[in-house]
Amino acid sequence: MKNTLVSIFNFYAEGFRNMTWGRQLWWLILLKAAILFLVLRLFFFQPVLGGKSEAEKIEHVGNELINP
C-alpha cells in the first residue's frame, strides 16, 4: 500500500516538474479561485450574526430553529 502511494506521488511530482505552461496555468487557476471566493464571501455570504450581542445571537438562532 505504501509503495503504491509513493509511486503515485512520484508520478504526479515528476509530471509537475516537467511542465512548461502548466505552472503558469495552475497559478492562474489558483489566483482566479481565490478572487472568486473572496468576492463571493464579501458580497453574497455576509455574516448574519456579525455585530450582534450574545443575547441577540441566542434569540436569532432560536427563531431560526423554530421558524426556518
PDB file of N, CA, C and O in Angstrom:
ATOM      1  N   MET A   1       0.832  -1.195   0.000  1.00  0.00           N
ATOM      2  CA  MET A   1       0.000   0.000   0.000  1.00  0.00           C
ATOM      3  C   MET A   1       0.873   1.253   0.000  1.00  0.00           C
ATOM      4  O   MET A   1       0.650   2.183  -0.774  1.00  0.00           O
ATOM      5  N   LYS A   2       1.873   1.256   0.887  1.00  0.00           N
ATOM      6  CA  LYS A   2       2.753   2.421   0.983  1.00  0.00           C
ATOM      7  C   LYS A   2       3.533   2.610  -0.319  1.00  0.00           C
ATOM      8  O   LYS A   2       3.733   3.738  -0.771  1.00  0.00           O
ATOM      9  N   ASN A   3       3.968   1.509  -0.912  1.00  0.00           N
ATOM     10  CA  ASN A   3       4.719   1.584  -2.155  1.00  0.00           C
ATOM     11  C   ASN A   3       3.857   2.161  -3.278  1.00  0.00           C
ATOM     12  O   ASN A   3       4.342   2.930  -4.108  1.00  0.00           O
ATOM     13  N   THR A   4       2.591   1.791  -3.299  1.00  0.00           N
ATOM     14  CA  THR A   4       1.669   2.308  -4.312  1.00  0.00           C
ATOM     15  C   THR A   4       1.468   3.810  -4.147  1.00  0.00           C
ATOM     16  O   THR A   4       1.487   4.547  -5.133  1.00  0.00           O
ATOM     17  N   LEU A   5       1.274   4.274  -2.907  1.00  0.00           N
ATOM     18  CA  LEU A   5       1.091   5.712  -2.667  1.00  0.00           C
ATOM     19  C   LEU A   5       2.337   6.500  -3.046  1.00  0.00           C
ATOM     20  O   LEU A   5       2.237   7.593  -3.603  1.00  0.00           O
ATOM     21  N   VAL A   6       3.509   5.951  -2.748  1.00  0.00           N
ATOM     22  CA  VAL A   6       4.758   6.627  -3.100  1.00  0.00           C
ATOM     23  C   VAL A   6       4.913   6.711  -4.615  1.00  0.00           C
ATOM     24  O   VAL A   6       5.348   7.737  -5.139  1.00  0.00           O
ATOM     25  N   SER A   7       4.563   5.647  -5.316  1.00  0.00           N
ATOM     26  CA  SER A   7       4.685   5.681  -6.774  1.00  0.00           C
ATOM     27  C   SER A   7       3.690   6.662  -7.390  1.00  0.00           C
ATOM     28  O   SER A   7       4.017   7.338  -8.365  1.00  0.00           O
ATOM     29  N   ILE A   8       2.485   6.747  -6.836  1.00  0.00           N
ATOM     30  CA  ILE A   8       1.511   7.725  -7.338  1.00  0.00           C
ATOM     31  C   ILE A   8       2.013   9.142  -7.082  1.00  0.00           C
ATOM     32  O   ILE A   8       1.938   9.997  -7.964  1.00  0.00           O
ATOM     33  N   PHE A   9       2.522   9.392  -5.882  1.00  0.00           N
ATOM     34  CA  PHE A   9       3.066  10.722  -5.573  1.00  0.00           C
ATOM     35  C   PHE A   9       4.215  11.065  -6.509  1.00  0.00           C
ATOM     36  O   PHE A   9       4.274  12.179  -7.030  1.00  0.00           O
ATOM     37  N   ASN A  10       5.125  10.126  -6.730  1.00  0.00           N
ATOM     38  CA  ASN A  10       6.266  10.370  -7.628  1.00  0.00           C
ATOM     39  C   ASN A  10       5.805  10.637  -9.055  1.00  0.00           C
ATOM     40  O   ASN A  10       6.392  11.466  -9.749  1.00  0.00           O
ATOM     41  N   PHE A  11       4.762   9.944  -9.497  1.00  0.00           N
ATOM     42  CA  PHE A  11       4.213  10.159 -10.835  1.00  0.00           C
ATOM     43  C   PHE A  11       3.745  11.612 -11.008  1.00  0.00           C
ATOM     44  O   PHE A  11       4.081  12.267 -11.994  1.00  0.00           O
ATOM     45  N   TYR A  12       2.969  12.103 -10.038  1.00  0.00           N
ATOM     46  CA  TYR A  12       2.461  13.476 -10.131  1.00  0.00           C
ATOM     47  C   TYR A  12       3.569  14.499  -9.907  1.00  0.00           C
ATOM     48  O   TYR A  12       3.593  15.528 -10.582  1.00  0.00           O
ATOM     49  N   ALA A  13       4.474  14.245  -8.989  1.00  0.00           N
ATOM     50  CA  ALA A  13       5.569  15.181  -8.736  1.00  0.00           C
ATOM     51  C   ALA A  13       6.444  15.329  -9.977  1.00  0.00           C
ATOM     52  O   ALA A  13       6.828  16.442 -10.335  1.00  0.00           O
ATOM     53  N   GLU A  14       6.760  14.219 -10.633  1.00  0.00           N
ATOM     54  CA  GLU A  14       7.574  14.273 -11.846  1.00  0.00           C
ATOM     55  C   GLU A  14       6.827  14.998 -12.966  1.00  0.00           C
ATOM     56  O   GLU A  14       7.424  15.752 -13.735  1.00  0.00           O
ATOM     57  N   GLY A  15       5.533  14.766 -13.050  1.00  0.00           N
ATOM     58  CA  GLY A  15       4.734  15.453 -14.071  1.00  0.00           C
ATOM     59  C   GLY A  15       4.712  16.952 -13.860  1.00  0.00           C
ATOM     60  O   GLY A  15       4.803  17.708 -14.828  1.00  0.00           O
ATOM     61  N   PHE A  16       4.593  17.405 -12.613  1.00  0.00           N
ATOM     62  CA  PHE A  16       4.591  18.833 -12.344  1.00  0.00           C
ATOM     63  C   PHE A  16       5.968  19.453 -12.572  1.00  0.00           C
ATOM     64  O   PHE A  16       6.064  20.615 -12.966  1.00  0.00           O
ATOM     65  N   ARG A  17       7.034  18.686 -12.327  1.00  0.00           N
ATOM     66  CA  ARG A  17       8.382  19.208 -12.570  1.00  0.00           C
ATOM     67  C   ARG A  17       8.645  19.427 -14.046  1.00  0.00           C
ATOM     68  O   ARG A  17       9.381  20.345 -14.410  1.00  0.00           O
ATOM     69  N   ASN A  18       8.065  18.611 -14.897  1.00  0.00           N
ATOM     70  CA  ASN A  18       8.341  18.681 -16.336  1.00  0.00           C
ATOM     71  C   ASN A  18       7.368  19.564 -17.100  1.00  0.00           C
ATOM     72  O   ASN A  18       7.429  19.613 -18.329  1.00  0.00           O
ATOM     73  N   MET A  19       6.490  20.251 -16.425  1.00  0.00           N
ATOM     74  CA  MET A  19       5.534  21.121 -17.111  1.00  0.00           C
ATOM     75  C   MET A  19       6.240  22.347 -17.678  1.00  0.00           C
ATOM     76  O   MET A  19       7.227  22.825 -17.119  1.00  0.00           O
ATOM     77  N   THR A  20       5.718  22.848 -18.796  1.00  0.00           N
ATOM     78  CA  THR A  20       6.228  24.109 -19.329  1.00  0.00           C
ATOM     79  C   THR A  20       5.212  25.220 -19.058  1.00  0.00           C
ATOM     80  O   THR A  20       5.498  26.148 -18.302  1.00  0.00           O
ATOM     81  N   TRP A  21       4.037  25.130 -19.665  1.00  0.00           N
ATOM     82  CA  TRP A  21       2.995  26.137 -19.447  1.00  0.00           C
ATOM     83  C   TRP A  21       2.104  25.789 -18.263  1.00  0.00           C
ATOM     84  O   TRP A  21       1.336  26.632 -17.800  1.00  0.00           O
ATOM     85  N   GLY A  22       2.194  24.595 -17.781  1.00  0.00           N
ATOM     86  CA  GLY A  22       1.313  24.134 -16.724  1.00  0.00           C
ATOM     87  C   GLY A  22       1.428  24.932 -15.445  1.00  0.00           C
ATOM     88  O   GLY A  22       0.420  25.206 -14.794  1.00  0.00           O
ATOM     89  N   ARG A  23       2.653  25.312 -15.070  1.00  0.00           N
ATOM     90  CA  ARG A  23       2.831  26.061 -13.824  1.00  0.00           C
ATOM     91  C   ARG A  23       2.127  27.406 -13.870  1.00  0.00           C
ATOM     92  O   ARG A  23       1.461  27.791 -12.909  1.00  0.00           O
ATOM     93  N   GLN A  24       2.267  28.116 -14.967  1.00  0.00           N
ATOM     94  CA  GLN A  24       1.595  29.409 -15.089  1.00  0.00           C
ATOM     95  C   GLN A  24       0.081  29.236 -15.083  1.00  0.00           C
ATOM     96  O   GLN A  24      -0.638  30.045 -14.498  1.00  0.00           O
ATOM     97  N   LEU A  25      -0.394  28.190 -15.726  1.00  0.00           N
ATOM     98  CA  LEU A  25      -1.833  27.953 -15.753  1.00  0.00           C
ATOM     99  C   LEU A  25      -2.364  27.587 -14.369  1.00  0.00           C
ATOM    100  O   LEU A  25      -3.449  28.028 -13.991  1.00  0.00           O
ATOM    101  N   TRP A  26      -1.610  26.784 -13.605  1.00  0.00           N
ATOM    102  CA  TRP A  26      -2.037  26.449 -12.247  1.00  0.00           C
ATOM    103  C   TRP A  26      -2.057  27.693 -11.371  1.00  0.00           C
ATOM    104  O   TRP A  26      -2.980  27.856 -10.573  1.00  0.00           O
ATOM    105  N   TRP A  27      -1.073  28.573 -11.493  1.00  0.00           N
ATOM    106  CA  TRP A  27      -1.081  29.809 -10.706  1.00  0.00           C
ATOM    107  C   TRP A  27      -2.276  30.679 -11.093  1.00  0.00           C
ATOM    108  O   TRP A  27      -2.904  31.295 -10.232  1.00  0.00           O
ATOM    109  N   LEU A  28      -2.585  30.726 -12.379  1.00  0.00           N
ATOM    110  CA  LEU A  28      -3.746  31.488 -12.836  1.00  0.00           C
ATOM    111  C   LEU A  28      -5.044  30.900 -12.271  1.00  0.00           C
ATOM    112  O   LEU A  28      -5.923  31.646 -11.840  1.00  0.00           O
ATOM    113  N   ILE A  29      -5.166  29.590 -12.271  1.00  0.00           N
ATOM    114  CA  ILE A  29      -6.356  28.932 -11.727  1.00  0.00           C
ATOM    115  C   ILE A  29      -6.484  29.217 -10.237  1.00  0.00           C
ATOM    116  O   ILE A  29      -7.576  29.539  -9.768  1.00  0.00           O
ATOM    117  N   LEU A  30      -5.393  29.105  -9.482  1.00  0.00           N
ATOM    118  CA  LEU A  30      -5.433  29.373  -8.042  1.00  0.00           C
ATOM    119  C   LEU A  30      -5.769  30.835  -7.749  1.00  0.00           C
ATOM    120  O   LEU A  30      -6.538  31.125  -6.833  1.00  0.00           O
ATOM    121  N   LEU A  31      -5.195  31.750  -8.521  1.00  0.00           N
ATOM    122  CA  LEU A  31      -5.499  33.169  -8.337  1.00  0.00           C
ATOM    123  C   LEU A  31      -6.966  33.452  -8.638  1.00  0.00           C
ATOM    124  O   LEU A  31      -7.627  34.181  -7.899  1.00  0.00           O
ATOM    125  N   LYS A  32      -7.464  32.881  -9.707  1.00  0.00           N
ATOM    126  CA  LYS A  32      -8.857  33.072 -10.090  1.00  0.00           C
ATOM    127  C   LYS A  32      -9.796  32.518  -9.011  1.00  0.00           C
ATOM    128  O   LYS A  32     -10.790  33.159  -8.669  1.00  0.00           O
ATOM    129  N   ALA A  33      -9.489  31.338  -8.476  1.00  0.00           N
ATOM    130  CA  ALA A  33     -10.323  30.737  -7.433  1.00  0.00           C
ATOM    131  C   ALA A  33     -10.296  31.587  -6.162  1.00  0.00           C
ATOM    132  O   ALA A  33     -11.330  31.770  -5.521  1.00  0.00           O
ATOM    133  N   ALA A  34      -9.125  32.105  -5.793  1.00  0.00           N
ATOM    134  CA  ALA A  34      -9.024  32.937  -4.596  1.00  0.00           C
ATOM    135  C   ALA A  34      -9.851  34.204  -4.751  1.00  0.00           C
ATOM    136  O   ALA A  34     -10.566  34.594  -3.828  1.00  0.00           O
ATOM    137  N   ILE A  35      -9.762  34.843  -5.897  1.00  0.00           N
ATOM    138  CA  ILE A  35     -10.533  36.062  -6.146  1.00  0.00           C
ATOM    139  C   ILE A  35     -12.027  35.743  -6.147  1.00  0.00           C
ATOM    140  O   ILE A  35     -12.824  36.495  -5.586  1.00  0.00           O
ATOM    141  N   LEU A  36     -12.403  34.634  -6.774  1.00  0.00           N
ATOM    142  CA  LEU A  36     -13.811  34.249  -6.831  1.00  0.00           C
ATOM    143  C   LEU A  36     -14.370  34.019  -5.434  1.00  0.00           C
ATOM    144  O   LEU A  36     -15.445  34.525  -5.111  1.00  0.00           O
ATOM    145  N   PHE A  37     -13.658  33.265  -4.599  1.00  0.00           N
ATOM    146  CA  PHE A  37     -14.141  33.005  -3.245  1.00  0.00           C
ATOM    147  C   PHE A  37     -14.158  34.276  -2.413  1.00  0.00           C
ATOM    148  O   PHE A  37     -15.055  34.457  -1.590  1.00  0.00           O
ATOM    149  N   LEU A  38     -13.196  35.152  -2.607  1.00  0.00           N
ATOM    150  CA  LEU A  38     -13.176  36.417  -1.873  1.00  0.00           C
ATOM    151  C   LEU A  38     -14.387  37.265  -2.235  1.00  0.00           C
ATOM    152  O   LEU A  38     -15.035  37.825  -1.351  1.00  0.00           O
ATOM    153  N   VAL A  39     -14.696  37.365  -3.511  1.00  0.00           N
ATOM    154  CA  VAL A  39     -15.842  38.161  -3.957  1.00  0.00           C
ATOM    155  C   VAL A  39     -17.145  37.534  -3.465  1.00  0.00           C
ATOM    156  O   VAL A  39     -18.032  38.243  -2.988  1.00  0.00           O
ATOM    157  N   LEU A  40     -17.267  36.213  -3.577  1.00  0.00           N
ATOM    158  CA  LEU A  40     -18.484  35.559  -3.102  1.00  0.00           C
ATOM    159  C   LEU A  40     -18.673  35.772  -1.614  1.00  0.00           C
ATOM    160  O   LEU A  40     -19.782  36.056  -1.162  1.00  0.00           O
ATOM    161  N   ARG A  41     -17.607  35.638  -0.854  1.00  0.00           N
ATOM    162  CA  ARG A  41     -17.686  35.808   0.606  1.00  0.00           C
ATOM    163  C   ARG A  41     -18.036  37.248   0.952  1.00  0.00           C
ATOM    164  O   ARG A  41     -18.832  37.501   1.857  1.00  0.00           O
ATOM    165  N   LEU A  42     -17.448  38.175   0.240  1.00  0.00           N
ATOM    166  CA  LEU A  42     -17.623  39.590   0.555  1.00  0.00           C
ATOM    167  C   LEU A  42     -19.032  40.084   0.241  1.00  0.00           C
ATOM    168  O   LEU A  42     -19.617  40.830   1.026  1.00  0.00           O
ATOM    169  N   PHE A  43     -19.584  39.669  -0.912  1.00  0.00           N
ATOM    170  CA  PHE A  43     -20.852  40.239  -1.347  1.00  0.00           C
ATOM    171  C   PHE A  43     -22.072  39.355  -1.095  1.00  0.00           C
ATOM    172  O   PHE A  43     -23.170  39.870  -0.887  1.00  0.00           O
ATOM    173  N   PHE A  44     -21.898  38.039  -1.111  1.00  0.00           N
ATOM    174  CA  PHE A  44     -23.067  37.170  -1.062  1.00  0.00           C
ATOM    175  C   PHE A  44     -23.242  36.435   0.262  1.00  0.00           C
ATOM    176  O   PHE A  44     -24.366  36.075   0.611  1.00  0.00           O
ATOM    177  N   PHE A  45     -22.182  36.208   0.995  1.00  0.00           N
ATOM    178  CA  PHE A  45     -22.274  35.455   2.237  1.00  0.00           C
ATOM    179  C   PHE A  45     -21.896  36.336   3.416  1.00  0.00           C
ATOM    180  O   PHE A  45     -20.881  36.111   4.075  1.00  0.00           O
ATOM    181  N   GLN A  46     -22.712  37.329   3.670  1.00  0.00           N
ATOM    182  CA  GLN A  46     -22.476  38.236   4.779  1.00  0.00           C
ATOM    183  C   GLN A  46     -22.734  37.506   6.095  1.00  0.00           C
ATOM    184  O   GLN A  46     -23.659  36.699   6.180  1.00  0.00           O
ATOM    185  N   PRO A  47     -21.936  37.775   7.112  1.00  0.00           N
ATOM    186  CA  PRO A  47     -22.185  37.131   8.405  1.00  0.00           C
ATOM    187  C   PRO A  47     -23.476  37.654   9.031  1.00  0.00           C
ATOM    188  O   PRO A  47     -23.611  38.849   9.293  1.00  0.00           O
ATOM    189  N   VAL A  48     -24.413  36.755   9.266  1.00  0.00           N
ATOM    190  CA  VAL A  48     -25.728  37.133   9.783  1.00  0.00           C
ATOM    191  C   VAL A  48     -25.626  37.583  11.233  1.00  0.00           C
ATOM    192  O   VAL A  48     -26.333  38.501  11.649  1.00  0.00           O
ATOM    193  N   LEU A  49     -24.758  36.949  12.000  1.00  0.00           N
ATOM    194  CA  LEU A  49     -24.678  37.243  13.429  1.00  0.00           C
ATOM    195  C   LEU A  49     -23.625  38.292  13.758  1.00  0.00           C
ATOM    196  O   LEU A  49     -23.393  38.582  14.932  1.00  0.00           O
ATOM    197  N   GLY A  50     -22.988  38.864  12.748  1.00  0.00           N
ATOM    198  CA  GLY A  50     -21.952  39.854  12.998  1.00  0.00           C
ATOM    199  C   GLY A  50     -22.511  41.128  13.611  1.00  0.00           C
ATOM    200  O   GLY A  50     -23.520  41.655  13.142  1.00  0.00           O
ATOM    201  N   GLY A  51     -21.866  41.621  14.646  1.00  0.00           N
ATOM    202  CA  GLY A  51     -22.265  42.868  15.271  1.00  0.00           C
ATOM    203  C   GLY A  51     -23.405  42.752  16.251  1.00  0.00           C
ATOM    204  O   GLY A  51     -23.881  43.771  16.751  1.00  0.00           O
ATOM    205  N   LYS A  52     -23.860  41.554  16.545  1.00  0.00           N
ATOM    206  CA  LYS A  52     -24.960  41.382  17.493  1.00  0.00           C
ATOM    207  C   LYS A  52     -24.406  40.984  18.849  1.00  0.00           C
ATOM    208  O   LYS A  52     -23.333  40.389  18.949  1.00  0.00           O
ATOM    209  N   SER A  53     -25.148  41.318  19.879  1.00  0.00           N
ATOM    210  CA  SER A  53     -24.741  40.916  21.227  1.00  0.00           C
ATOM    211  C   SER A  53     -25.042  39.429  21.416  1.00  0.00           C
ATOM    212  O   SER A  53     -25.703  38.806  20.586  1.00  0.00           O
ATOM    213  N   GLU A  54     -24.554  38.886  22.498  1.00  0.00           N
ATOM    214  CA  GLU A  54     -24.749  37.459  22.771  1.00  0.00           C
ATOM    215  C   GLU A  54     -26.232  37.110  22.908  1.00  0.00           C
ATOM    216  O   GLU A  54     -26.669  36.067  22.422  1.00  0.00           O
ATOM    217  N   ALA A  55     -27.001  37.969  23.563  1.00  0.00           N
ATOM    218  CA  ALA A  55     -28.441  37.718  23.730  1.00  0.00           C
ATOM    219  C   ALA A  55     -29.156  37.774  22.379  1.00  0.00           C
ATOM    220  O   ALA A  55     -30.045  36.965  22.112  1.00  0.00           O
ATOM    221  N   GLU A  56     -28.772  38.724  21.534  1.00  0.00           N
ATOM    222  CA  GLU A  56     -29.389  38.817  20.206  1.00  0.00           C
ATOM    223  C   GLU A  56     -29.045  37.608  19.351  1.00  0.00           C
ATOM    224  O   GLU A  56     -29.881  37.131  18.584  1.00  0.00           O
ATOM    225  N   LYS A  57     -27.821  37.108  19.479  1.00  0.00           N
ATOM    226  CA  LYS A  57     -27.430  35.908  18.738  1.00  0.00           C
ATOM    227  C   LYS A  57     -28.258  34.705  19.175  1.00  0.00           C
ATOM    228  O   LYS A  57     -28.728  33.928  18.344  1.00  0.00           O
ATOM    229  N   ILE A  58     -28.429  34.559  20.484  1.00  0.00           N
ATOM    230  CA  ILE A  58     -29.209  33.444  21.014  1.00  0.00           C
ATOM    231  C   ILE A  58     -30.649  33.523  20.523  1.00  0.00           C
ATOM    232  O   ILE A  58     -31.230  32.513  20.126  1.00  0.00           O
ATOM    233  N   GLU A  59     -31.223  34.720  20.551  1.00  0.00           N
ATOM    234  CA  GLU A  59     -32.607  34.896  20.105  1.00  0.00           C
ATOM    235  C   GLU A  59     -32.739  34.607  18.606  1.00  0.00           C
ATOM    236  O   GLU A  59     -33.695  33.957  18.184  1.00  0.00           O
ATOM    237  N   HIS A  60     -31.797  35.080  17.811  1.00  0.00           N
ATOM    238  CA  HIS A  60     -31.842  34.869  16.365  1.00  0.00           C
ATOM    239  C   HIS A  60     -31.739  33.379  16.020  1.00  0.00           C
ATOM    240  O   HIS A  60     -32.505  32.879  15.196  1.00  0.00           O
ATOM    241  N   VAL A  61     -30.801  32.677  16.645  1.00  0.00           N
ATOM    242  CA  VAL A  61     -30.643  31.243  16.387  1.00  0.00           C
ATOM    243  C   VAL A  61     -31.885  30.487  16.831  1.00  0.00           C
ATOM    244  O   VAL A  61     -32.339  29.582  16.131  1.00  0.00           O
ATOM    245  N   GLY A  62     -32.437  30.841  17.977  1.00  0.00           N
ATOM    246  CA  GLY A  62     -33.667  30.188  18.434  1.00  0.00           C
ATOM    247  C   GLY A  62     -34.805  30.398  17.469  1.00  0.00           C
ATOM    248  O   GLY A  62     -35.542  29.456  17.175  1.00  0.00           O
ATOM    249  N   ASN A  63     -34.972  31.602  16.967  1.00  0.00           N
ATOM    250  CA  ASN A  63     -36.033  31.885  15.997  1.00  0.00           C
ATOM    251  C   ASN A  63     -35.824  31.120  14.698  1.00  0.00           C
ATOM    252  O   ASN A  63     -36.792  30.640  14.109  1.00  0.00           O
ATOM    253  N   GLU A  64     -34.590  30.996  14.240  1.00  0.00           N
ATOM    254  CA  GLU A  64     -34.322  30.284  13.000  1.00  0.00           C
ATOM    255  C   GLU A  64     -34.534  28.782  13.158  1.00  0.00           C
ATOM    256  O   GLU A  64     -34.895  28.103  12.197  1.00  0.00           O
ATOM    257  N   LEU A  65     -34.314  28.261  14.363  1.00  0.00           N
ATOM    258  CA  LEU A  65     -34.559  26.840  14.585  1.00  0.00           C
ATOM    259  C   LEU A  65     -36.051  26.537  14.631  1.00  0.00           C
ATOM    260  O   LEU A  65     -36.487  25.474  14.188  1.00  0.00           O
ATOM    261  N   ILE A  66     -36.831  27.465  15.164  1.00  0.00           N
ATOM    262  CA  ILE A  66     -38.278  27.259  15.263  1.00  0.00           C
ATOM    263  C   ILE A  66     -38.951  27.529  13.917  1.00  0.00           C
ATOM    264  O   ILE A  66     -39.752  26.722  13.447  1.00  0.00           O
ATOM    265  N   ASN A  67     -38.626  28.656  13.304  1.00  0.00           N
ATOM    266  CA  ASN A  67     -39.219  29.058  12.018  1.00  0.00           C
ATOM    267  C   ASN A  67     -38.107  29.254  10.991  1.00  0.00           C
ATOM    268  O   ASN A  67     -37.621  30.373  10.823  1.00  0.00           O
ATOM    269  N   PRO A  68     -37.702  28.204  10.310  1.00  0.00           N
ATOM    270  CA  PRO A  68     -36.571  28.338   9.368  1.00  0.00           C
ATOM    271  C   PRO A  68     -36.901  29.167   8.143  1.00  0.00           C
ATOM    272  O   PRO A  68     -36.047  29.357   7.277  1.00  0.00           O
TER     273      PRO A  68
END
